[in-house]
């Protein structure tokens, strides 16, 4: 279940990072899963209401618990019932920017985070949660007190996640999205464009891959694609293979010495597939249908 504010609900005409995350899980998770939540709509800027279903690509499960202008203050009273009613196993949470901007200071916001965790666990003691740090928006460049509160809350959130982590109900703190830049990854200094959506989804994916071995992180997939393209463009040379380069006129498979090359058992070949985690096994819990609750 994705949970969040305006960066998660998105607005009419957008894909949203929820869509990017669904694409990633479908490609890499290795088992059945469901995206769940009590809401489905996008925010409609024309009517100032969350009533639009005009997704850029509507062919994906839209479910979420996110709202334009809503933060920890608003989601904490709702999370218990949402987890209980929709049987969420995993919450992907991106909250805090709206709280710090309009409702609560860093300390109060961190208190609401702790209440949120307690409410989610009361509904399901084994629920897993992944939290995204608050990404400073353009306001933080000129509003020093606001920027200070964002930085302080991120510290307090990290401490809360460390303090409250349990074996039965694991908590993860994702990293800030790699190379995220409000000038290039948002369309207005706050809300993600397509590039920003990919990076936010990648931050959640990377955290789950590193901690739980679920799927392949989007950064790993990108490196694999780049590596494959590079290997595909450059032919092997004697310095790469340790063998003489075949001579012009040699028959196919010649080794440069008048013999033929043999491929060793297990010798890797460059391919275009998505690498797995190497275990050959699906993630823990995939014998049942995993239900994702995201909180951005």
C-alpha positions as CSV (number, residue, x, y, z in Angstrom):
1,X,0.0,0.0,0.0
2,X,1.5,3.4,-1.0
3,X,0.8,6.1,1.5
4,X,1.7,9.7,1.0
5,X,0.9,13.3,0.1
6,X,0.6,15.2,-3.2
7,X,3.8,13.6,-4.5
8,X,2.2,10.2,-4.2
9,X,-1.4,10.8,-5.2
10,X,-0.3,12.7,-8.3
11,X,-2.5,14.8,-10.5
12,X,-4.5,14.3,-13.7
13,X,-2.3,13.3,-16.7
14,X,0.6,11.8,-14.7
15,X,1.9,8.3,-14.4
16,X,2.9,8.7,-10.7
17,X,5.7,6.9,-8.9
18,X,3.2,4.3,-7.9
19,X,2.9,3.3,-11.5
20,X,6.8,3.1,-11.8
21,X,6.9,1.0,-8.7
22,X,4.3,-1.4,-10.0
23,X,6.2,-1.8,-13.2
24,X,9.3,-2.6,-11.3
25,X,7.7,-5.2,-9.0
26,X,5.9,-6.8,-11.9
27,X,9.3,-7.3,-13.6
28,X,11.4,-8.3,-10.6
29,X,9.5,-9.5,-7.6
30,X,9.2,-13.1,-8.6
31,X,5.8,-13.9,-7.1
32,X,2.2,-12.7,-6.9
33,X,1.5,-9.4,-5.3
34,X,-1.3,-6.9,-5.1
35,X,-1.4,-3.1,-4.7
36,X,-4.0,-2.2,-2.1
37,X,-5.5,0.8,-0.5
38,X,-8.8,2.6,0.1
39,X,-8.4,5.3,-2.6
40,X,-7.8,5.2,-6.4
41,X,-8.1,8.7,-7.8
42,X,-5.7,11.4,-8.9
43,X,-6.0,15.0,-7.8
44,X,-7.8,17.2,-10.3
45,X,-6.3,20.7,-10.2
46,X,-9.2,22.1,-12.3
47,X,-11.7,21.3,-9.6
48,X,-9.4,21.2,-6.6
49,X,-10.7,17.7,-5.7
50,X,-9.2,14.1,-5.8
51,X,-11.7,12.9,-8.4
52,X,-9.7,12.3,-11.6
53,X,-9.0,9.0,-13.1
54,X,-7.0,10.4,-16.1
55,X,-3.8,8.5,-15.5
56,X,-1.2,8.7,-18.3
57,X,-1.4,4.9,-18.4
58,X,-4.6,3.7,-16.7
59,X,-3.7,0.1,-17.1
60,X,-2.4,-0.6,-13.6
61,X,-3.8,-1.0,-10.1
62,X,-4.4,2.5,-8.8
63,X,-5.0,1.8,-5.1
64,X,-3.3,4.0,-2.5
65,X,-3.8,6.0,0.7
66,X,-2.5,9.4,-0.4
67,X,-4.0,12.9,-0.5
68,X,-3.1,16.3,-1.9
69,X,-2.3,18.5,1.1
70,X,-2.3,15.6,3.6
71,X,0.5,14.5,5.8
72,X,1.3,12.4,8.9
73,X,-1.3,14.5,10.8
74,X,-4.0,13.3,8.4
75,X,-2.9,9.7,7.7
76,X,-2.1,8.6,11.2
77,X,-5.8,8.4,12.2
78,X,-6.6,6.5,9.0
79,X,-3.8,4.0,8.7
80,X,-5.1,1.4,11.2
81,X,-8.4,0.9,9.4
82,X,-6.7,1.0,6.0
83,X,-4.3,-1.8,7.0
84,X,-7.0,-3.8,8.6
85,X,-9.6,-3.5,5.8
86,X,-7.1,-4.0,2.9
87,X,-4.8,-6.5,4.7
88,X,-1.7,-4.6,3.7
89,X,1.6,-6.5,4.3
90,X,4.0,-3.7,3.2
91,X,3.6,0.0,3.5
92,X,5.7,2.3,1.3
93,X,5.5,5.7,3.0
94,X,6.5,9.1,1.8
95,X,5.2,11.8,4.1
96,X,6.4,14.9,6.0
97,X,6.8,17.7,3.5
98,X,3.3,19.1,3.9
99,X,3.4,18.7,7.7
100,X,6.6,20.7,8.0
101,X,5.4,23.3,5.5
102,X,2.0,24.0,7.1
103,X,1.0,22.0,10.2
104,X,3.7,20.8,12.6
105,X,7.4,21.3,13.5
106,X,10.0,18.5,13.2
107,X,9.4,17.2,16.7
108,X,5.6,17.1,16.4
109,X,5.9,15.5,13.0
110,X,8.2,12.8,14.4
111,X,5.7,12.2,17.2
112,X,3.0,11.6,14.5
113,X,5.3,9.2,12.7
114,X,5.7,7.1,15.9
115,X,1.9,7.1,16.4
116,X,1.5,6.1,12.8
117,X,3.8,3.1,13.3
118,X,1.9,2.1,16.4
119,X,-1.5,2.3,14.7
120,X,-0.3,0.2,11.7
121,X,1.0,-2.5,14.0
122,X,-2.1,-2.5,16.1
123,X,-4.0,-3.4,13.0
124,X,-1.4,-5.9,11.8
125,X,1.5,-6.8,14.1
126,X,3.6,-8.2,11.3
127,X,3.3,-5.3,8.9
128,X,6.5,-4.1,7.2
129,X,7.1,-0.4,6.5
130,X,9.6,1.4,4.3
131,X,10.0,5.2,4.8
132,X,11.3,7.8,2.4
133,X,13.1,10.8,3.9
134,X,11.5,14.1,3.1
135,X,12.9,15.5,-0.2
136,X,13.6,19.2,0.3
137,X,11.6,21.2,-2.3
138,X,12.4,24.5,-3.9
139,X,11.2,26.4,-0.8
140,X,14.1,25.0,1.2
141,X,16.5,27.1,-0.9
142,X,15.3,30.4,0.4
143,X,13.4,29.5,3.6
144,X,16.1,28.7,6.0
145,X,13.9,27.8,9.0
146,X,11.9,25.4,6.8
147,X,15.1,23.8,5.5
148,X,16.3,23.4,9.1
149,X,13.0,21.7,10.1
150,X,13.2,19.3,7.1
151,X,16.8,18.3,8.0
152,X,15.9,17.8,11.7
153,X,12.8,15.7,10.9
154,X,14.9,13.5,8.6
155,X,17.3,12.9,11.5
156,X,14.4,12.2,13.9
157,X,12.7,9.8,11.4
158,X,15.9,7.9,11.0
159,X,16.2,7.6,14.8
160,X,12.5,6.5,15.1
161,X,13.0,3.8,12.4
162,X,16.1,2.5,14.2
163,X,14.4,2.6,17.7
164,X,11.2,0.9,16.6
165,X,12.5,-1.7,14.2
166,X,11.4,-5.2,15.2
167,X,12.1,-8.7,13.8
168,X,8.3,-9.3,13.6
169,X,7.5,-6.0,12.0
170,X,10.6,-4.7,10.1
171,X,11.1,-1.0,9.4
172,X,13.4,0.4,6.7
173,X,14.6,3.9,5.9
174,X,15.2,4.3,2.2
175,X,17.9,6.6,1.0
176,X,17.1,9.9,-0.6
177,X,16.5,9.3,-4.3
178,X,19.9,9.2,-6.1
179,X,20.9,12.5,-7.8
180,X,17.4,13.9,-7.2
181,X,17.4,17.5,-8.4
182,X,14.3,19.7,-8.0
183,X,15.2,21.6,-11.2
184,X,15.3,18.5,-13.4
185,X,13.2,15.9,-11.5
186,X,10.1,18.0,-10.7
187,X,7.8,20.1,-12.9
188,X,7.2,22.8,-10.3
189,X,10.0,22.6,-7.7
190,X,8.0,20.0,-5.6
191,X,6.1,17.4,-7.6
192,X,8.0,14.8,-9.5
193,X,8.0,14.6,-13.3
194,X,8.7,11.3,-15.1
195,X,12.3,11.4,-14.1
196,X,11.5,12.1,-10.5
197,X,8.9,9.3,-10.4
198,X,11.5,6.8,-11.5
199,X,13.9,8.0,-8.9
200,X,11.4,7.9,-6.0
201,X,10.3,4.3,-7.0
202,X,14.0,3.4,-7.3
203,X,14.7,4.6,-3.7
204,X,12.0,2.3,-2.4
205,X,13.1,-0.6,-4.6
206,X,16.7,-0.2,-3.6
207,X,15.9,-0.3,0.1
208,X,13.8,-3.5,-0.2
209,X,16.4,-5.2,-2.4
210,X,19.3,-4.4,-0.1
211,X,17.5,-5.3,3.2
212,X,15.2,-8.1,2.2
213,X,16.5,-9.4,-1.2
214,X,13.3,-8.6,-2.9
215,X,13.5,-8.0,-6.7
216,X,16.4,-6.1,-8.3
217,X,17.0,-2.5,-7.5
218,X,16.3,-0.1,-10.4
219,X,19.9,1.2,-10.2
220,X,21.2,-2.4,-10.6
221,X,18.9,-2.9,-13.6
222,X,20.2,0.4,-15.2
223,X,23.8,-0.7,-14.7
224,X,23.1,-4.0,-16.2
225,X,21.6,-2.4,-19.3
226,X,24.5,-0.1,-19.7
227,X,27.0,-2.9,-19.2
228,X,25.2,-5.0,-21.8
229,X,25.1,-2.2,-24.3
230,X,28.9,-1.6,-23.8
231,X,29.7,-5.2,-24.2
232,X,27.6,-5.5,-27.3
233,X,29.3,-2.6,-29.0
234,X,32.9,-3.7,-28.5
235,X,34.2,-7.0,-29.9
236,X,36.5,-9.1,-27.7
237,X,40.2,-8.8,-28.2
238,X,43.1,-10.9,-27.2
239,X,43.6,-8.7,-24.1
240,X,40.0,-9.4,-23.0
241,X,40.0,-13.1,-23.5
242,X,43.5,-14.1,-22.9
243,X,43.5,-15.9,-26.3
244,X,44.9,-14.8,-29.6
245,X,42.5,-12.9,-31.9
246,X,41.3,-15.1,-34.8
247,X,43.1,-14.3,-38.1
248,X,41.4,-13.2,-41.2
249,X,40.4,-16.2,-43.3
250,X,40.2,-18.5,-40.3
251,X,37.0,-20.7,-40.1
252,X,34.2,-19.7,-37.7
253,X,35.2,-20.5,-34.1
254,X,38.9,-20.5,-34.9
255,X,41.1,-19.6,-31.9
256,X,44.0,-18.0,-33.9
257,X,46.2,-21.0,-33.5
258,X,44.6,-23.2,-36.1
259,X,42.2,-24.8,-33.6
260,X,38.6,-24.0,-32.6
261,X,37.3,-22.3,-29.5
262,X,35.4,-24.2,-26.9
263,X,33.0,-22.5,-24.5
264,X,33.8,-23.5,-20.9
265,X,30.9,-24.8,-18.9
266,X,29.4,-21.9,-16.9
267,X,31.1,-19.3,-19.0
268,X,28.9,-16.2,-18.9
269,X,27.6,-14.5,-22.0
270,X,26.4,-10.9,-22.3
271,X,22.6,-10.8,-22.5
272,X,19.8,-8.3,-22.3
273,X,17.9,-9.9,-19.4
274,X,17.3,-8.4,-16.0
275,X,19.6,-10.0,-13.4
276,X,18.2,-11.6,-10.4
277,X,19.6,-11.9,-6.9
278,X,21.4,-15.1,-7.7
279,X,19.6,-17.2,-5.2
280,X,17.2,-18.9,-7.6
281,X,14.5,-18.5,-4.9
282,X,11.6,-16.2,-4.7
283,X,11.4,-13.7,-1.8
284,X,10.1,-14.9,1.6
285,X,6.4,-14.9,1.8
286,X,5.7,-15.4,-1.9
287,X,3.8,-18.6,-1.2
288,X,1.0,-16.2,-0.4
289,X,-0.1,-13.2,-2.3
290,X,1.9,-10.2,-1.1
291,X,-0.2,-7.1,-0.6
292,X,1.7,-3.8,-0.9
293,X,0.6,-0.8,1.0
294,X,2.7,2.2,0.0
295,X,3.0,5.4,1.9
296,X,4.8,8.2,0.1
